[in-house]
Structures are given as structure tokens and as C-alpha cells.
Amino acid sequence: MPKRILEGVVVSDKGDKTVVVKVERTIVHPLLKKIVRRSKRYHAHDESNAYKTGESIKIVECAPKSKLKTWEVLPKVSA
């Protein structure tokens, strides 16, 4: 089974080697048929502390690194 890749925005980089990423998705409400935004926060492993608050990043599933961290940050792409 392939690993999931999610895209989100860093909301916190306070932890050592950890970033908190907010991932937003849109769904259609089952009764109202209206588009609704839902968001979830994921703790991701950032080995080099490269990302700061406000940056847009991609995260990928991995084996558990700690109690909360089961995601890793994909490396930055050089332009």
C-alpha cells in the first residue's frame, strides 16, 4: 500500500525536530450539500529543523517516531 502524502501549512515549530502541520480539506455536507472546510493537525518529524511557521510543506507517512509523530517532512525542493 502506498504511503499517503499530505500538503499543509506549518502552524508551530517550537518542538525540537518536530513541526505541527495543519492540513485542510473540503467536503460536501451530506444534508446541506454545501462545501465545508475541515482541518486536522499532524505532528511531523523535521530532522534538520528546516521549516518555520507559515511555510507550506508536504508530509509523508512513516513508522511511529514517538507517541504523536507518525509523519515525516519531505525535503525542500531546490529551485
N, C-alpha and C positions, 0 to 999 in steps of 0.2 A: 504494500500500500504506500503510495507516495506521501511525502511529508507536506503538510499544509504550509503555505506561505501567506502571511497577512501583512497588510500595509496600514500604518498608523502614524500617530504623532507622539513624540516623547513628551510626557507630562511631568516627569520627575527623573532627575539623575543624581539624587542625594546619596544613594547606596553605593558602596564600593563594588565595581564590576557589575552593577545592576542598573537597568533603566526600566521605568514604568511606561508602557506604551498604551495609548488609548486608540482602539480600533472601532470605527463607526461603520455601520451597515444600514441599509434601508430595507424595510419590509412593507408589504401591503397589509394593512389591518384587516383581519378576517371579516369583521362585521361592517365597519365603516368604509372599507375599500379605499382608504386614504393612505398615502405613503408616509411612513413614520420612521424616524431615525432612532436606532438603538446603538448603544456603545458599551464596550467592555474594556476593562483594563487588564493588561498582561504584564507580568514581571519577566524581563528578558535578560539574558546573560550578555554583557558587553565587556569582553576580556580587557580591552585597552582603554576603557573609559573615553571612547572617541566621540560619543554623541552627547549633545546638550539639549536642554529643554527647548521645545518648539520645532525641532528638526523632524522631517518626515523620513521614516525608515521602513524597512521590511524585516520581518522576523520569521523564523522557521522553527518547526517543532524539533525537539531533541529529547534525549533521555533526561530524566529529572536531575537537575544540578543541586537543588535544595528543596525545601518544603514548598516554596511557591514558584520557583523558576523551572519551567519545562519548555522554554523558548530560548532561541539564540538570535542575536542580531546578525543579519547578513552584512558582509563587509561593504564599505563605501565603494562606489564605482568612480574611478578617476575619469575626469572629462578630458 
